[in-house]
């Protein structure tokens, strides 16, 4: 036991008693309960006890746990000092106001701590101090007593009231003077004081009497209260009314309506006439508030309910009923009324502590709220049980009487349910049962437990070649089921290589939006597709991520014109295809072979004849590029035929290539040579004209010397050549067309032909041979031989003479490959 002494002095009147009662008892209870005992009327700020020390708690725990006192009452008499861990008087406590006559008188408190939640019950017993003197409800009371009143007649004086209890309460009464009346020996305390006539009255001697009734308590110092008694002596009426019972009992439920009959009291008077007529009254000694709740019929003695009953305020009442005759004689009886409880109060729910949010990784049995439930009804009507709505991972437990805790029952998942609206329903055991409810809103805080998830398992995108760098190709999108920072997704391009080059040189990805942009311009002919990986990473700690494969396919554009592989276009030689005049209709002259490096329809080629010396003689196959004769070749057809063929692809827009083909229509080689010499000479002259003009301008200062040297050199060179090999310098160059196999197509060039031109001097016979194998002859004339060829053609006489020594012998040797 510990003693607590208040710091301020009380009144001199109660100093010694206060010093005795300022003992505060506190005991440590294992179950988390502690009790103190203090006197009432302690000054504000007085210390009750050090609860932290008594409970073995650290002061830091009081601060971190936000310790507070919960009373449930409107008036807070006691407060907690967290800095010192002590309980202090906040408002002066008057035991009589707080508990009235109830003993013991105590304040029941709860100290709440959070993080984790802890509950301690504190009981503070309030000891009584003799600070109230006994008092009567009225300062005076009047009686009219007949002089013939018999000795021993009783008169109810009522009783004094002392709010104090125990030894400080009402103890005794005294009456002065005592010539005619004395107090009933058994009266006093909680009973009504009765005055007994011990000596007959004589109106003629003394018509009025004045007495004083004094009430004393048992405190130190002794306090008292007085009431004056005024007696008027009446003339003869010598029989007082007498009740049939000294005590009546009645039972009534608290929800009874006004006018409900409780009981009927009855008294008789032995006198006759008007002196026997009895009337009934509620004694003036009864508390005015109690008297207002009941009504007694003066004539019949029927007691009925006039007010409203409330079991929770008082469960029994006592009425003092007087029966008085016309002569002033009276008798009294008691009516004891018991009130039965009715389930008319709903439970009241007080949320004393609540967590607004809880982490989704909280373990089961985590406390999220503390609730106190009160039901002022008694018995089963005051027994309360609480439930919550179904299908939620929470439960309600009862750690102590009238206290309930809301706990987690299962693991939480914010992605499945981000918040809970919990309805706590508390019902009593009455019939019918009454209930109250309270709604709690609990938010589930997020934990980074979900990685981003892409909308697709893989992505595939198409982009046209020749795109602009920086072009947005498409967007990858990932979602994270978490919230706030944990759901913020960033996109990262994984390190990889495409054909040995980092993928970052091909594409880039926006970290915020996931937009994939082209870094360079793509060329379908170099790169048709490639793939890489994109990582989606959230903003949690630690961050979570996932990957997705992205495949980019380059789409072809018609950006390449067809390329002609055959016939080959030479810059310095003229290639001619030979067609015999005896060729039939449909004769295959040659085939234009072309390719397009594009793909799809951009590589589909078509052929058409754009220009021709004689359009009626030749045609081109639109699909295979074969040049064939349309009609029979005649002698009227020109030897030299020039064809222009356009090769066009199927793109949008289309691209094309042009090839020029020279065709010689002749049966003999000299005829071919004669026709194409002018052509080569003219062509050579035009090609070299610019070069010679520039050279002439640059060498004007050396013109004379150069001219002499050139003329002499040329003359010597020509003389020597003519002597060694007359016209043997005819540069008929063998030409070998590419050998290729055209699978699935007929009428192409399935053979390769080689033509040898043999020339000799001093031969007695010319010999020219042409191939007659269904193929074609190719004659290539070197431009450097233009002048020699012309000279040879002019000397027809020499050629016609087979025996001439200057005869040039030309032999065409064909070889089938």
For each residue, the residues with C-beta under 8 A, 3 or more apart:
1: 23 25 26 27
2: 24 25 26 49 54
3: 22 23 24
4: 22 23 24 36 38 47 48 49
5: 22
6: 10 18 22 42 43 46 47
7: 43 45 46 47
8: 43 46
9: 15
10: 6 14 15 18 41
11: 14 15
12: 15
13: 221
14: 10 11 17 18 129 130 131
15: 9 10 11 12 18 19
16: 19 20 220
17: 14 20 21 129 130 219 220
18: 6 10 14 15 21 22 39 129
19: 15 16 22
20: 16 17 23
21: 17 18 39 127 129
22: 3 4 5 6 18 19 38 39 42
23: 1 3 4 20 37
24: 2 3 4 36 37 38 48 49
25: 1 2 35 36 37 125
26: 1 2 34 35 36 37 49 54
27: 1 34 35
28: 34 54 55 56
29: 32 33 34 35
30:
31:
32: 29 118 119 120 121
33: 29 120 121 122 123
34: 26 27 28 29 51 54 55 120 121 122 123
35: 25 26 27 29 122 123 124 125
36: 4 24 25 26 48 49 87 122 123 124 125
37: 23 24 25 26 124 125 127
38: 4 22 24 42 46 48 93 124 125 126 127
39: 18 21 22 42 126 127 128 129
40: 93 94 95 96 126 127 128 129 131
41: 10 92 93 94 129 131
42: 6 22 38 39 46 89 92 93
43: 6 7 8 46 89 92
44: 89 90 91 92
45: 7 88 89
46: 6 7 8 38 42 43 88 89
47: 4 6 7 50 86 87 88 89
48: 4 24 36 38 78 86 87 88 89 124
49: 2 4 24 26 36 54 86 87
50: 47 53 54 84 85 86 87
51: 34 54 55 57 80 85 86 87 111 120 122
52: 55 57 58 59 61 62 84 85 86
53: 50 56 85
54: 2 26 28 34 49 50 51
55: 28 34 51 52 120
56: 28 53
57: 51 52 61 62 85
58: 52 61 62
59: 52 62 63 82 83 84 85
60: 63 64
61: 52 57 58 64 65 67 113
62: 52 57 58 59 65 67 80 82 85 113
63: 59 60 66 67 82
64: 60 61 115
65: 61 62 113 114 115 118
66: 63 113 114 115
67: 61 62 63 80 82 111 112 113
68: 80 111 112
69: 76 78 79 80 87 109 110 111 112 122
70: 109 110 111 112 352 372
71: 76 77 78 107 108 109 110
72: 350 372 374
73: 76 77
74:
75: 91
76: 69 71 73 79 90 91
77: 71 73 89 90 91 93 98 107
78: 48 69 71 87 88 89 90 107 109 124
79: 69 76 87 88 90
80: 51 62 67 68 69 86 87 88 111
81: 84 85 86 87 88
82: 59 62 63 67 85
83: 59
84: 50 52 59 81
85: 50 51 52 53 57 59 62 81 82
86: 47 48 49 50 51 52 80 81
87: 36 47 48 49 50 51 69 78 79 80 81 122 124
88: 45 46 47 48 78 79 80 81
89: 42 43 44 45 46 47 48 77 78 92 93
90: 44 76 77 78 79
91: 44 75 76 77
92: 41 42 43 44 89
93: 38 40 41 42 77 89 98 107 126
94: 40 41 97 98
95: 40 98 99 105 126 127 128 129 165
96: 40 99 100 132 163 164
97: 94 100
98: 77 93 94 95 105 107 126
99: 95 96 102 103 105 126
100: 96 97 163
101: 163 165
102: 99 105
103: 99 165 166
104: 125
105: 95 98 99 102 125 126 128 165
106: 123 124 125 126
107: 71 77 78 93 98 123 124 126
108: 71 121 122 123
109: 69 70 71 78 121 122 123 124
110: 69 70 71 119 120 121 122 352 372 403
111: 51 67 68 69 70 80 119 120 122
112: 67 68 69 70 117 118 119 352 353 370
113: 61 62 65 66 67 116 117 118 119 120
114: 65 66 117 353
115: 64 65 66
116: 113 367
117: 112 113 114 353 367 370 405
118: 32 65 112 113
119: 32 110 111 112 113 370 399 400 403
120: 32 33 34 51 55 110 111 113
121: 32 33 34 108 109 110 400
122: 33 34 35 36 51 69 87 108 109 110 111
123: 33 34 35 36 106 107 108 109
124: 35 36 37 38 48 78 87 106 107 109
125: 25 35 36 37 38 104 105 106
126: 38 39 40 93 95 98 99 105 106 107
127: 21 37 38 39 40 95
128: 39 40 95 105 164 165 166 168
129: 14 17 18 21 39 40 41 95 164 168
130: 14 17 164 168 217 219 220 221 223
131: 14 40 41 164
132: 96 162 163 164 168 223
133: 162 217 223 224 225
134: 160 161 162 170 215 216 217 223 224 225
135: 160 161 162 215 225
136: 139 158 159 160 161 213 215 225 226 227
137: 158 161 284 285 287 288
138: 141 158 227 284
139: 136 227 228
140: 227 228 229 230
141: 138 157 158 227 228 229 230 284
142: 229 230 231 232
143: 155 229 230 231 232 328
144: 231 232 234 328
145: 149 153 155 197 201 231 232 233 234 328 329
146: 149 201 233 234 235 236 237 238 327 328 329
147: 200 201 202 203 233 234 235 236
148: 200 235 236 237 238
149: 145 146 153 197 200 201 238 240 329
150: 153 197 200 238 240
151: 197 198 199 200
152: 196 197 198
153: 145 149 150 196 197 240 329
154: 184 194 195 196 197 331 332
155: 143 145 181 194 195 196 197 330
156: 192 193 194 195 283 285 320 322 332
157: 141 192 193 194 195 213 227 229 285
158: 136 137 138 141 192 193 227 283 284 285
159: 136 170 190 191 192 193 215 285
160: 134 135 136 170 173 193 215 225 227
161: 134 135 136 137 170
162: 132 133 134 135 168 169 170 215 217 225
163: 96 100 101 132
164: 96 128 129 130 131 132 168 169 217 219
165: 95 101 103 105 128 168 169
166: 103 128 169
167: 218 219
168: 128 129 130 132 162 164 165 217 218 219
169: 162 164 165 166 217 218
170: 134 159 160 161 162 188 189 190 215 216 217
171: 188 189 216 217 218
172: 188 215 216
173: 160 183 187 188 193 213 214 215 216
174: 183 213 214 216
175: 178 181 182 183 195 211 212 213 214 229
176: 211 212 214
177: 211
178: 175 181 182 198
179: 199
180: 197 198 199 201 209
181: 155 175 178 195 196 197 198 211
182: 175 178 195 196 198
183: 173 174 175 187 188 193 194 195 196
184: 154 187 193 194 195 196
185:
186: 191
187: 173 183 184 191 192 193 194
188: 170 171 172 173 183 191 193
189: 170 171
190: 159 170
191: 159 186 187 188
192: 156 157 158 159 187 283 285 320 332
193: 156 157 158 159 160 173 183 184 187 188 213
194: 154 155 156 157 183 184 187
195: 154 155 156 157 175 181 182 183 184 211 213 229
196: 152 153 154 155 181 182 183 184
197: 145 149 150 151 152 153 154 155 180 181 200 201
198: 151 152 178 180 181 182
199: 151 179 180
200: 147 148 149 150 151 197
201: 145 146 147 149 180 197 206 209 233
202: 147 205 206 233
203: 147 206 207 233 234 235
204: 207
205: 202
206: 201 202 203 209 233
207: 203 204 232 233
208: 230 231 232 233
209: 180 201 206 229 230 231 233
210: 228 229 230 231
211: 175 176 177 181 195 228 229 231
212: 175 176 226 227 228 229
213: 136 157 173 174 175 193 195 226 227 228 229
214: 173 174 175 176 224 225 226
215: 134 135 136 159 160 162 170 172 173 224 225 226 227
216: 134 170 171 172 173 174 222 223 224
217: 130 133 134 162 164 168 169 170 171 222 223 224
218: 167 168 169 171 222
219: 17 130 164 167 168 222 223
220: 16 17 130
221: 13 130
222: 216 217 218 219
223: 130 132 133 134 216 217 219
224: 133 134 214 215 216 217
225: 133 134 135 136 160 162 214 215
226: 136 212 213 214 215
227: 136 138 139 140 141 157 158 160 212 213 215
228: 139 140 141 210 211 212 213
229: 140 141 142 143 157 175 195 209 210 211 212 213
230: 140 141 142 143 208 209 210
231: 142 143 144 145 208 209 210 211
232: 142 143 144 145 207 208
233: 145 146 147 201 202 203 206 207 208 209
234: 144 145 146 147 203 237 327 328
235: 146 147 148 203
236: 146 147 148 327
237: 146 148 234 271 275 325 326 327 328 329
238: 146 148 149 150 271
239: 269 270 271 275 276 325 329
240: 149 150 153 269 325 329 330 331
241: 267 268 269 278 323 324 325 329 330 331
242: 267 268 269 270 323 331
243: 246 265 266 267 321 323 331 332 333
244: 266 267 268
245: 248 265 333
246: 243 333 334
247: 333 334 335 336
248: 245 263 265 303 333 334 335 336
249: 263 335 336 337 338
250: 262 263 303 335 336 337 338
251: 337 338 340
252: 256 260 262 305 309 337 338 339 340
253: 256 309 339 340 342
254: 309 310 311 339 340 341 342 344
255: 309 342 344
256: 252 253 260 305 309
257: 260 305
258: 305 306 307 308
259: 304 305 306
260: 252 256 257 304 305
261: 264 302 303 304 305
262: 250 252 294 303 304 305 335 337
263: 248 249 250 302 303 335
264: 261 300 301 302 303
265: 243 245 248 280 296 301 303 321 323 333 335
266: 243 244 301
267: 241 242 243 244 278 280 301 323 331 333
268: 241 242 244 278
269: 239 240 241 242 275 276 277 278 325 329
270: 239 242 276
271: 237 238 239 275 276 325 327
272: 275 276
273: 276 277
274: 277 326
275: 237 239 269 271 272 325 326 327
276: 239 269 270 271 272 273 325
277: 269 273 274 325 326
278: 241 267 268 269 323 324 325
279: 298 299 323 324 325
280: 265 267 296 297 298 299 300 301 321 322 323
281: 296 298 321 322 324
282: 286 291 294 296 319 320 321 322
283: 156 158 192 286 319 320 321 322 332
284: 137 138 141 158
285: 137 156 157 158 159 192 320
286: 282 283 290 291 318 319 320
287: 137 290 291
288: 137 291 292
289: 292 293
290: 286 287 293 294 317 318 319
291: 282 286 287 288 294 319
292: 288 289 306 307
293: 289 290 305 306 307 308 309 317
294: 262 282 290 291 303 304 305 306 307 317 319 337
295: 303 304 305 306
296: 265 280 281 282 301 302 303 319 321
297: 280 300 301 302 304
298: 279 280 281
299: 279 280
300: 264 280 297
301: 264 265 266 267 280 296 297 321 323
302: 261 263 264 296 297
303: 248 250 261 262 263 264 265 294 295 296 319 321 335
304: 259 260 261 262 294 295 297
305: 252 256 257 258 259 260 261 262 293 294 295 309
306: 258 259 292 293 294 295
307: 258 292 293 294
308: 258 293
309: 252 253 254 255 256 293 305 339
310: 254 313 314
311: 254 314 315 339 340 341 342 377 378
312: 345 376 377
313: 310
314: 310 311 317 339
315: 311 338 339 341 378
316: 336 337 338 339
317: 290 293 294 314 336 337 339
318: 286 290 334 335 336 337
319: 282 283 286 290 291 294 296 303 334 335 337
320: 156 192 282 283 285 286 332 333 334 335
321: 243 265 280 281 282 283 296 301 303 332 333 334 335
322: 156 280 281 282 283 330 331 332
323: 241 242 243 265 267 278 279 280 301 330 331 332 333
324: 241 278 279 281 328 329 330
325: 237 239 240 241 269 271 275 276 277 278 279 328 329 330
326: 237 274 275 277
327: 146 234 236 237 271 275
328: 143 144 145 146 234 237 324 325
329: 145 146 149 153 237 239 240 241 269 324 325
330: 155 240 241 322 323 324 325
331: 154 240 241 242 243 267 322 323
332: 154 156 192 243 283 320 321 322 323
333: 243 245 246 247 248 265 267 320 321 323
334: 246 247 248 318 319 320 321
335: 247 248 249 250 262 263 265 303 318 319 320 321
336: 247 248 249 250 316 317 318
337: 249 250 251 252 262 294 316 317 318 319
338: 249 250 251 252 315 316
339: 252 253 254 309 311 314 315 316 317
340: 251 252 253 254 311
341: 254 311 315 377 378 379 381
342: 253 254 255 311 377 381
343: 377 381 428 430 431 432 433 434
344: 254 255 377 434
345: 312 375 376 377 381 434
346: 375 428 434 435 436
347: 373 374 375 384 426 427 428 434 435 436
348: 373 374 375 436
349: 371 372 373 424 426 436 437 438
350: 72 371 372 373 374
351: 354 369 370 371 438 440
352: 70 110 112 370 371 372
353: 112 114 117 369 370
354: 351 368 369 370 440
355: 358 368 369 442
356: 441 442 443
357: 442 443 444 445
358: 355 362 366 368 408 412 442 443 444 445
359: 362 412 444 445 447
360: 412 413 414 444 445 446 447 449
361: 412 447 449
362: 358 359 366 408 412
363: 366 408 411
364: 407 408 409 410 411
365: 407 408 409
366: 358 362 363 407 408
367: 116 117 370 405 406 407
368: 354 355 358 394 406 407 408 442
369: 351 353 354 355 405 406 440
370: 112 117 119 351 352 353 354 367 403 404 405 406
371: 349 350 351 352 386 396 403 404 405 406 424 438
372: 70 72 110 349 350 352 402 403 404
373: 347 348 349 350 384 386 402 403 404 426
374: 72 347 348 350 402
375: 345 346 347 348 381 382 383 384 428
376: 312 345 382
377: 311 312 341 342 343 344 345 381 382 428 430
378: 311 315 341 381 382
379: 341 382 383
380: 383 428 429 430
381: 341 342 343 345 375 377 378 428 429 430
382: 375 376 377 378 379 428
383: 375 379 380 428 429
384: 347 373 375 402 426 427 428 429
385: 426 427 429
386: 371 373 396 398 404 424 425 426 427
387: 396 424 425 427
388: 392 394 395 396 406 422 423 424 425
389: 392 422 423 425
390:
391:
392: 388 389 420 422
393: 408 409 410 411 412
394: 368 388 406 407 408 409 420 422
395: 388 406 407 409
396: 371 386 387 388 404 405 406 407 424
397: 404 405 407
398: 386 401 403 404 405
399: 119 403 404 405
400: 119 121 403
401: 398
402: 372 373 374 384
403: 110 119 370 371 372 373 398 399 400
404: 370 371 372 373 386 396 397 398 399 424 426
405: 117 367 369 370 371 396 397 398 399
406: 367 368 369 370 371 388 394 395 396 422 424 440
407: 364 365 366 367 368 394 395 396 397
408: 358 362 363 364 365 366 368 393 394 411 412
409: 364 365 393 394 395
410: 364 393
411: 363 364 393 408
412: 358 359 360 361 362 393 408 417 444
413: 360 416 417 444
414: 360 417 418 444 445 446 447 482 483
415: 418 450 481 482
416: 413
417: 412 413 414 420 444
418: 414 415 443 444 483
419: 441 442 443 444
420: 392 394 417 441 442 444
421: 439 440 441
422: 388 389 392 394 406 439 440 441 442
423: 388 389 437 438 439 440
424: 349 371 386 387 388 396 404 406 437 438 439 440
425: 386 387 388 389 435 436 437
426: 347 349 373 384 385 386 404 435 436 437
427: 347 384 385 386 387 433 434 435
428: 343 346 347 375 377 380 381 382 383 384 433 434 435
429: 380 381 383 384 385 433
430: 343 377 380 381 433 434
431: 343
432: 343
433: 343 427 428 429 430
434: 343 344 345 346 347 427 428 430
435: 346 347 425 426 427 428
436: 346 347 348 349 425 426
437: 349 423 424 425 426
438: 349 351 371 423 424
439: 421 422 423 424
440: 351 354 369 406 421 422 423 424
441: 356 419 420 421 422
442: 355 356 357 358 368 419 420 422
443: 356 357 358 418 419
444: 357 358 359 360 412 413 414 417 418 419 420
445: 357 358 359 360 414
446: 360 414 482 483 484 486 487
447: 359 360 361 414 482 486
448: 482 486 538 540 541 542 543 544
449: 360 361 482
450: 415 453 480 481 482 486 538 544
451: 480 538 544 545 546
452: 478 479 480 489 536 537 538 544 545 546
453: 450 478 479 480 481 546
454: 457 459 476 477 478 536 546 548
455: 476 477 478 479
456: 459 548
457: 454 548
458: 548 549 550 551
459: 454 456 474 476 548 549 550 551
460: 550 551 553
461: 473 474 516 550 551 552 553
462: 552 553 554 555
463: 467 471 473 518 522 552 553 554 555
464: 467 554 555 557
465: 521 522 523 524 525 554 555 556 557 559
466: 521 522 523 557 559
467: 463 464 471 518 521 522
468: 471 518 521
469: 518 519 520 521
470: 517 518 519
471: 463 467 468 517 518
472: 475 515 516 517
473: 461 463 507 516 517 518 552
474: 459 461 515 516
475: 472 513 514 515 516
476: 454 455 459 491 509 514 516 534 536 548 550
477: 454 455 514
478: 452 453 454 455 489 491 514 536 546 548
479: 452 453 455 489
480: 450 451 452 453 486 487 488 489 538
481: 415 450 453 487
482: 414 415 446 447 448 449 450 486 487 538 540
483: 414 418 446 486 487
484: 446 487 488
485: 488 539 540
486: 446 447 448 450 480 482 483 538 539 540
487: 446 480 481 482 483 484 538 539
488: 480 484 485 538 539
489: 452 478 479 480 514 536 537 538 539
490: 511 512 536 537 538 539
491: 476 478 509 510 511 512 513 514 534 535 536 537
492: 509 511 534 535 536 537
493: 503 504 507 508 509 532 534 535
494: 503 532 533 534 535 547
495: 502 503 504
496: 502 503 532 533
497: 500 501 502 503
498: 501 502 503 506 527 530 532
499: 527 530
500: 497
501: 497 498 505 506
502: 495 496 497 498 505
503: 493 494 495 496 497 498 506 507 530 532
504: 493 495 507 508 519
505: 501 502 519 520
506: 498 501 503 518 519 520 522 530 532 552
507: 473 493 503 504 516 517 518 519 532 552
508: 493 504 516 517 519
509: 476 491 492 493 514 515 516 517 534
510: 491 513 514 515 516 517
511: 490 491 492
512: 490 491
513: 475 491 510
514: 475 476 477 478 489 491 509 510 534 536
515: 472 474 475 509 510
516: 461 472 473 474 475 476 507 508 509 510 534 550
517: 470 471 472 473 507 508 509 510
518: 463 467 468 469 470 471 473 506 507 521 522
519: 469 470 504 505 506 507 508
520: 469 505 506
521: 465 466 467 468 469 518
522: 463 465 466 467 506 518 527 554
523: 465 466 526 527 554
524: 465 527 528 554 555 556 557 598 599
525: 465 560 597 598
526: 523
527: 498 499 522 523 524 530 554
528: 524 553 554
529: 551 552 553 554
530: 498 499 503 506 527 551 552
531: 549 550 551 552
532: 493 494 496 498 503 506 507 549 550 552
533: 494 496 547 548 549 550
534: 476 491 492 493 494 509 514 516 547 548 550
535: 491 492 493 494 545 546 547
536: 452 454 476 478 489 490 491 492 514 545 546 547 548
537: 452 489 490 491 492 543 544 545
538: 448 450 451 452 480 482 486 487 488 489 490 543 544 545
539: 485 486 487 488 489 490 543
540: 448 482 485 486 543 544
541: 448
542: 448
543: 448 537 538 539 540
544: 448 450 451 452 537 538 540
545: 451 452 535 536 537 538
546: 451 452 453 454 478 535 536
547: 494 533 534 535 536
548: 454 456 457 458 459 476 478 533 534 536
549: 458 459 531 532 533
550: 458 459 460 461 476 516 531 532 533 534
551: 458 459 460 461 529 530 531
552: 461 462 463 473 506 507 529 530 531 532
553: 460 461 462 463 528 529
554: 462 463 464 465 522 523 524 527 528 529
555: 462 463 464 465 524
556: 465 524 598 599 600 602
557: 464 465 466 524 598 602 651
558: 598 602 649 651 652 653 654 655
559: 465 466 598
560: 525 596 597 598 602 655
561: 596 649 655 656 657
562: 594 595 596 605 647 648 649 655 656 657
563: 594 595 596 597 657
564: 567 569 592 593 594 647 657 659
565: 568 593 594 595 738
566: 590 591 592 593 737 738 740
567: 564 575 577 590 592 659 661 737
568: 565 575 737 738
569: 564 659 660
570: 573 574 575
571:
572: 782 783
573: 570 733 735 780 781 782 783
574: 570 662 676 679 680 683 780 781 783
575: 567 568 570 661 662 735 778 780
576: 662 663 664 672 676 778 779 780 781
577: 567 589 590 627 661 662 663 664 776 777 778
578: 663 664 666 672 776 777 778 779
579: 583 587 589 629 633 641 663 664 665 776
580: 583 633 666 667 770 772
581: 633 634 635 637 665 666 667
582: 633 667
583: 579 580 587 629 632 633
584: 587 629 632
585: 629 630 631 632
586: 628 629
587: 579 583 584 628 629 633
588: 591 626 627 628 747 748 749 776
589: 577 579 618 627 628 629 663 776
590: 566 567 577 626 627 661 663 749 776
591: 566 588 624 625 626 627 742 747 748 749
592: 564 566 567 607 620 625 626 627 645 647 659 661
593: 564 565 566 625 738 740
594: 562 563 564 565 605 607 625 647 657 659
595: 562 563 565 603 605
596: 560 561 562 563 602 603 605 649 655
597: 525 560 563 603
598: 524 525 556 557 558 559 560 602 603 649 651
599: 524 556 602 603
600: 556 603 604
601: 604 650 651
602: 556 557 558 560 596 598 599 649 650 651
603: 595 596 597 598 599 600 649 650
604: 600 601 649 650
605: 562 594 595 596 625 647 648 649 650
606: 622 623 647 648 649 650
607: 592 594 620 621 622 623 624 625 645 646 647 648
608: 620 622 645 646 648
609: 612 615 618 619 620 643 644 645 646
610: 644 645 646 658
611: 642 643 644
612: 609 615 617 618 641 642 643 644
613: 617 638 640 641 642 643
614: 617 618 637 638 641
615: 609 612 618
616: 630 631
617: 612 613 614 629 630 631 633 637 641
618: 589 609 612 614 615 627 628 629 630 641 643 663
619: 609 627 628 630
620: 592 607 608 609 625 626 627 645
621: 607 624 625 626 627 628
622: 606 607 608
623: 606 607
624: 591 607 621 742 745 747 748
625: 591 592 593 594 605 607 620 621 645 647
626: 588 590 591 592 620 621 745 747 748
627: 577 588 589 590 591 592 618 619 620 621 643 645 661
628: 586 587 588 589 618 619 621 747
629: 579 583 584 585 586 587 589 617 618 632 633
630: 585 616 617 618 619
631: 585 616 617
632: 583 584 585 629
633: 579 580 581 582 583 587 617 629 637 665
634: 581 637
635: 581
636:
637: 581 614 617 633 634 641 665
638: 613 614 641 665
639: 664 665 666 671 672 675
640: 613 662 663 664 665 675 676 679
641: 579 612 613 614 617 618 637 638 662 663 664 665
642: 611 612 613 660 661 662 663
643: 609 611 612 613 618 627 660 661 662 663
644: 609 610 611 612 658 659 660 661
645: 592 607 608 609 610 620 625 627 658 659 661
646: 607 608 609 610 656 657 658
647: 562 564 592 594 605 606 607 625 656 657 658 659
648: 562 605 606 607 608 654 655 656
649: 558 561 562 596 598 602 603 604 605 606 654 655 656
650: 601 602 603 604 605 606 654
651: 557 558 598 601 602 654 655
652: 558
653: 558
654: 558 648 649 650 651
655: 558 560 561 562 596 648 649 651
656: 561 562 646 647 648 649
657: 561 562 563 564 594 646 647
658: 610 644 645 646 647
659: 564 567 569 592 594 644 645 647
660: 569 642 643 644
661: 567 575 577 590 592 627 642 643 644 645
662: 574 575 576 577 640 641 642 643 676 679
663: 576 577 578 579 589 590 618 640 641 642 643
664: 576 577 578 579 639 640 641 672 675 676 779
665: 579 581 633 637 638 639 640 641
666: 578 580 581 639 669 671 672 675
667: 580 581 582 671 770
668: 671 672 768 770
669: 666 672 673 757 768 770 779 810 812
670: 673 674 793 799 810
671: 639 666 667 668 674 675
672: 576 578 639 664 666 668 669 675 676 779
673: 669 670 676 677 732 779 781 789 793
674: 670 671 677 793
675: 639 640 664 666 671 672 678 679
676: 574 576 640 662 664 672 673 679 680 779 781
677: 673 674 680 681 781 786 789 790 793
678: 675 681 682
679: 574 640 662 675 676 682 683
680: 574 676 677 683 684 781 782 783 786
681: 677 678 684 685 783 786 787 790
682: 678 679 685 686
683: 574 679 680 686 687 783
684: 680 681 687 688 783 784 786
685: 681 682 688 689
686: 682 683 689
687: 683 684
688: 684 685 691 692
689: 685 686 692 693
690: 693 694
691: 688 694 695
692: 688 689 695 696
693: 689 690 696 697
694: 690 691 697 698
695: 691 692 698 699
696: 692 693 699 700 703
697: 693 694 700
698: 694 695
699: 695 696 702 703 706
700: 696 697 703
701:
702: 699 705 706
703: 696 699 700 706 707
704: 707 708
705: 702 708 709
706: 699 702 703 709 710
707: 703 704 710 711
708: 704 705 711 712
709: 705 706 712 713
710: 706 707 713 714
711: 707 708 714 715
712: 708 709 715 716
713: 709 710 716 717
714: 710 711 717 718
715: 711 712 718 719
716: 712 713 719 720
717: 713 714 720 721
718: 714 715 721 722
719: 715 716 722 723
720: 716 717 723 724
721: 717 718 724 725 729
722: 718 719 726
723: 719 720 726
724: 720 721 728
725: 721 728 729 761
726: 722 723 761 806 808
727: 730 759 788 791 792 806 808
728: 724 725 759 761 808
729: 721 725 785 788
730: 727 757 759 785 788 789 792 808
731: 781 782 784 785
732: 673 755 757 779 780 781 782 785 810
733: 573 780 781 782
734: 754 755 756 780
735: 573 575 755 778 780
736: 752 754
737: 566 567 568 749 752 753 778
738: 565 566 568 593
739: 752 817
740: 566 593 749
741: 750
742: 591 624 745 748 749 750
743:
744:
745: 624 626 742 748
746:
747: 588 591 624 626 628
748: 588 591 624 626 742 745
749: 588 590 591 737 740 742 752 775 776
750: 741 742
751: 773 775 816 817
752: 736 737 739 749 816 817
753: 737 771 773 775 776 777 778 814 815 816 817
754: 734 736 813 814 815 817
755: 732 734 735 771 777 778 779 812 813 814
756: 734 811 812 813
757: 669 730 732 810 811 812
758: 767 809 810 811 813
759: 727 728 730 808 809 810
760: 763 807 808 809
761: 725 726 728 805 806 807 808
762: 805
763: 760 766 805 807 809
764: 802 803 807
765: 802 803 807 809
766: 763 799 802 807 808 809 810
767: 758 809 810 811
768: 668 669 810 811 812
769: 811 812 813 814
770: 580 667 668 669 777 812 814
771: 753 755 775 777 812 814
772: 580
773: 751 753 814 816
774:
775: 749 751 753 771
776: 577 578 579 588 589 590 749 753
777: 577 578 753 755 770 771 812 814
778: 575 576 577 578 735 737 753 755
779: 576 578 664 669 672 673 676 732 755
780: 573 574 575 576 732 733 734 735
781: 573 574 576 673 676 677 680 731 732 733 785 789
782: 572 573 680 731 732 733 785
783: 572 573 574 680 681 683 684 786
784: 684 731
785: 729 730 731 732 781 782 788 789
786: 677 680 681 684 783 789 790
787: 681 790 791
788: 727 729 730 785 791 792
789: 673 677 730 781 785 786 792 793
790: 677 681 786 787 793 794
791: 727 787 788 794 795
792: 727 730 788 789 795 799 808
793: 670 673 674 677 789 790 796
794: 790 791
795: 791 792 798 799 806
796: 793 799 800
797: 800 801
798: 795 801 804 806 807
799: 670 766 792 795 796 804 807 808
800: 796 797
801: 797 798 804 807
802: 764 765 766 807
803: 764 765 807
804: 798 799 801 807
805: 761 762 763
806: 726 727 761 795 798
807: 760 761 763 764 765 766 798 799 801 802 803 804
808: 726 727 728 730 759 760 761 766 792 799
809: 758 759 760 763 765 766 767
810: 669 670 732 757 758 759 766 767 768
811: 756 757 758 767 768 769
812: 669 755 756 757 768 769 770 771 777
813: 754 755 756 758 769
814: 753 754 755 769 770 771 773 777
815: 753 754
816: 751 752 753 773
817: 739 751 752 753 754
